[in-house]
Amino acid sequence: MKLHRPSWLWTMWYRLRPSPDLTVPPKFNRNSHKISSLMPAEDSGAWLLERMRRQMGLKTLASSRLLDFGCGVRFTQAILNRKIPIGSYTGVDCYPQMIDFLRSSVRDRRFSFVFLDARHALYNPNGRPLTRETQLPLPLHAFDIVSLFSVITHQYPDDAASILTMLRRHTATNGRLLFTCFLDDGIAEFEDRSPERNGGMCFYNPDFLARLVESCGWRIVDRPPADPPLIAHSFICAPA
């Protein structure tokens, strides 16, 4: 016999259930529509963190110092609400209102957030141009893992090189860099396939991108394949 939950009991539980540690206003969720239609940001964040943990060969992230460039909200939400172990988490983004929200809402001392006023035609058109000398207000060689999910997918080569050079300075000697990218070995070097040519969808020739990465002080360790639609191709790198 099928049992039906009394509607009043369900309503009472729903109203009194423990609230999540972090509830994020929808305006701060910049996941692509394709990803958002499949799962909430918190779910995709948890999935990506678990995938990254496995790719790094770690049993846990409990002692890892993670620097997440182009952070958005999903990793913070997933770590806090799913109680995912983490040594420390530092998020960097060019969205000032979102960074202000995270700074004011997250009290956990393992977390810190940095606003980088970097120019991007789509996301921050009035920001300052990136260079290889652009500085972050963070300690040098202090992070075990540096992640860039859906960042290089929106960068022209000069800006990609500036970002990779900048982050190299903050990576520990035995640290690792993981970034996602759109690859096409049928193009010579690079193509922006967004209709507006504003960095909305940037593709790289794999060999060209590998040379760019190595010119920024990195050694390529692995190149995991894409797992669409959640994640594009990836590069895992170590300091050269």
Secondary structure by P-SEA (a helix, b strand, c coil): ccccccaaaaaaaaaaccccccccccccccccaaaaacccaaaaaaaaaaaaaaaaccccccccbbbbcccccaaaaaaaaacccccbbbbbbccaaaaaaaaaccccccbbbbbbbbbbccccccccccccccccccccccccbbbbccccccccaaaaaaaaaaaaaaccccbbbbbbbbbbccccccccccccccccbbbbcaaaaaaaaaaabbbbccccccccccccbbbbbccc
